[in-house]
Amino acid sequence: MQHQDWLFIGVFLVLAPVFPAAALLIPRLLAPRKPNRIKLQTYECGVETIGDSWVQFRVQYYNFALIFLIFDIETVFLYPWAVAMDQLPLFAVVEGILFILILVAGLMWAWRKGVLQWS
């Protein structure tokens, strides 16, 4: 590697945090601040809230969301593998099957623990 390549990486590492920080700081500095009681009220779909707006959800919602997210992301990983399966070497096919078996084991574990039971 040449020194120019390292210089490019160094400049990137310095500038990478600058752009998100600027995107957060510039509006904070330039935006008008005129807080009042109406602006600070809780707003939900155009309907004014009655009573306390803090609602505690059951843990099962989060469990279902996390399990769905995990299996959804794993589907994204399996799709290219399935499309190119006839062109892959045996090692890649075995790795994909092992990945699917790990998914099935995780699903079985969640099922036996009762995470998927809705009561």
C-alpha positions as CSV (number, residue, x, y, z in Angstrom):
1,M,0.0,0.0,0.0
2,Q,1.2,3.5,-0.8
3,H,1.1,6.4,1.6
4,Q,-1.7,8.0,-0.4
5,D,-3.9,5.1,0.4
6,W,-3.3,5.5,4.1
7,L,-3.9,9.3,3.8
8,F,-7.3,8.6,2.2
9,I,-8.2,6.3,5.1
10,G,-7.0,8.9,7.6
11,V,-9.0,11.7,6.0
12,F,-12.1,9.4,5.9
13,L,-11.7,8.6,9.6
14,V,-11.4,12.3,10.5
15,L,-14.3,13.4,8.3
16,A,-16.7,10.5,9.0
17,P,-17.8,11.8,12.4
18,V,-17.9,15.4,11.2
19,F,-20.8,15.1,8.8
20,P,-23.2,13.4,11.2
21,A,-22.2,15.9,14.0
22,A,-22.8,18.8,11.6
23,A,-26.2,17.4,10.6
24,L,-27.1,17.4,14.3
25,L,-25.5,20.7,15.4
26,I,-26.4,23.1,12.6
27,P,-30.2,22.7,13.0
28,R,-29.8,23.1,16.8
29,L,-28.0,26.4,16.3
30,L,-30.2,27.8,13.5
31,A,-33.7,26.5,14.5
32,P,-35.9,29.0,16.2
33,R,-36.8,28.2,19.8
34,K,-40.3,29.3,20.9
35,P,-41.5,26.6,23.3
36,N,-45.0,26.9,24.6
37,R,-47.5,24.7,26.4
38,I,-49.3,23.5,23.2
39,K,-46.0,22.5,21.5
40,L,-44.9,20.5,24.5
41,Q,-48.2,18.4,24.6
42,T,-48.2,14.8,23.6
43,Y,-49.5,14.3,20.1
44,E,-50.8,11.1,18.7
45,C,-52.4,10.9,15.3
46,G,-54.2,14.2,15.7
47,V,-56.1,13.0,18.7
48,E,-55.5,14.6,22.1
49,T,-54.6,12.2,24.8
50,I,-56.8,11.6,27.8
51,G,-55.1,10.8,31.0
52,D,-51.5,9.6,31.2
53,S,-49.8,9.1,27.8
54,W,-47.3,6.6,29.2
55,V,-48.3,3.1,28.3
56,Q,-46.3,0.1,29.4
57,F,-46.4,-2.7,26.8
58,R,-46.1,-6.4,27.6
59,V,-42.8,-8.0,27.2
60,Q,-44.3,-10.5,24.7
61,Y,-44.6,-7.7,22.1
62,Y,-40.9,-7.1,22.3
63,N,-40.1,-10.9,22.2
64,F,-42.2,-11.3,19.1
65,A,-40.6,-8.2,17.4
66,L,-37.1,-9.4,18.2
67,I,-37.8,-13.0,17.0
68,F,-39.4,-11.6,13.8
69,L,-36.4,-9.3,13.2
70,I,-33.9,-12.1,13.7
71,F,-35.6,-14.4,11.3
72,D,-36.3,-11.6,8.8
73,I,-32.6,-10.7,8.7
74,E,-31.6,-14.3,8.4
75,T,-33.9,-14.7,5.5
76,V,-32.1,-11.8,3.8
77,F,-28.8,-13.8,4.3
78,L,-30.3,-17.0,3.0
79,Y,-31.8,-15.6,-0.2
80,P,-28.5,-15.0,-2.1
81,W,-27.3,-18.4,-0.9
82,A,-30.4,-20.1,-2.2
83,V,-30.2,-18.3,-5.6
84,A,-26.6,-19.3,-6.1
85,M,-26.8,-22.8,-4.6
86,D,-26.1,-24.7,-7.8
87,Q,-22.9,-22.7,-8.3
88,L,-21.5,-23.0,-4.8
89,P,-18.9,-25.5,-3.7
90,L,-19.8,-28.2,-1.2
91,F,-18.3,-26.3,1.7
92,A,-20.7,-23.3,1.1
93,V,-23.7,-25.6,0.8
94,V,-22.8,-27.4,4.1
95,E,-22.3,-24.0,5.8
96,G,-25.8,-22.9,4.6
97,I,-27.4,-26.0,5.9
98,L,-25.6,-25.6,9.2
99,F,-26.9,-22.0,9.4
100,I,-30.4,-23.3,8.8
101,L,-30.0,-25.9,11.5
102,I,-28.9,-23.2,14.0
103,L,-32.0,-21.2,13.1
104,V,-34.2,-24.3,13.7
105,A,-32.5,-24.9,17.0
106,G,-33.1,-21.3,18.1
107,L,-36.7,-21.6,17.1
108,M,-37.1,-24.8,19.0
109,W,-35.5,-23.3,22.0
110,A,-37.9,-20.3,21.9
111,W,-40.8,-22.6,21.4
112,R,-39.9,-24.8,24.4
113,K,-39.3,-21.8,26.6
114,G,-42.8,-20.6,25.9
115,V,-41.7,-17.4,24.3
116,L,-44.1,-18.0,21.3
117,Q,-47.1,-18.6,23.6
118,W,-49.6,-15.8,23.6
119,S,-51.6,-15.6,26.7
